[in-house]
Amino acid sequence: MKILVAIAFILIIGSLGSALFYLMRDRGGSKRTVRALALRVGFSVLLFVLILVANRLGYIQPTGLH
């Protein structure tokens, strides 16, 4: 499970970096920046759903912090 979360974080950071690259290179004149940011949002939502499902199925446990 930790590996899946780490991969998701790497994808999110990579997508954010590519959006910054496209923003600087294209000066905001193309749709590549928007597409990269939309992909980042999609990866973030996917990670959130993955964590919820893993918690529900018992793959991860709450830490017990109150």
C-alpha positions as CSV (number, residue, x, y, z in Angstrom):
1,M,0.0,0.0,0.0
2,K,2.9,2.4,0.8
3,I,4.3,1.8,-2.6
4,L,1.0,2.7,-4.3
5,V,0.8,5.9,-2.3
6,A,4.4,6.8,-3.1
7,I,3.8,6.2,-6.8
8,A,0.7,8.4,-6.7
9,F,2.6,11.2,-5.0
10,I,5.4,10.9,-7.6
11,L,2.8,11.2,-10.4
12,I,1.2,14.2,-8.8
13,I,4.5,16.0,-8.3
14,G,5.5,15.0,-11.9
15,S,2.3,16.4,-13.4
16,L,2.7,19.6,-11.4
17,G,6.3,20.0,-12.7
18,S,5.2,19.4,-16.2
19,A,2.5,22.0,-15.9
20,L,5.1,24.5,-14.7
21,F,7.4,23.6,-17.6
22,Y,4.6,24.0,-20.1
23,L,3.5,27.3,-18.5
24,M,7.1,28.7,-18.7
25,R,7.8,27.4,-22.2
26,D,4.5,28.2,-23.9
27,R,3.8,31.4,-22.0
28,G,0.3,30.2,-21.3
29,G,-0.6,30.0,-25.0
30,S,-1.4,26.3,-25.2
31,K,-3.7,23.9,-23.5
32,R,-0.9,21.6,-22.3
33,T,-0.7,23.5,-19.0
34,V,-4.4,23.0,-18.4
35,R,-4.2,19.4,-19.3
36,A,-1.3,18.7,-17.0
37,L,-3.1,20.5,-14.1
38,A,-6.3,18.5,-14.8
39,L,-4.2,15.3,-14.8
40,R,-2.8,16.4,-11.4
41,V,-6.3,16.9,-10.0
42,G,-7.3,13.5,-11.4
43,F,-4.3,11.8,-9.7
44,S,-5.1,13.6,-6.4
45,V,-8.7,12.4,-6.5
46,L,-7.6,8.9,-7.4
47,L,-5.2,8.9,-4.4
48,F,-8.0,10.1,-2.1
49,V,-10.4,7.3,-3.3
50,L,-7.6,4.7,-3.1
51,I,-7.0,5.7,0.6
52,L,-10.7,5.6,1.4
53,V,-11.1,2.1,-0.2
54,A,-8.0,0.8,1.4
55,N,-9.2,2.0,4.8
56,R,-12.6,0.4,4.2
57,L,-11.1,-2.9,3.2
58,G,-8.7,-3.0,6.1
59,Y,-5.5,-2.6,4.2
60,I,-4.6,0.4,6.3
61,Q,-5.4,1.1,9.9
62,P,-6.0,4.4,11.6
63,T,-3.1,5.5,13.9
64,G,-5.4,6.1,16.9
65,L,-4.5,9.8,17.3
66,H,-7.2,11.7,19.2
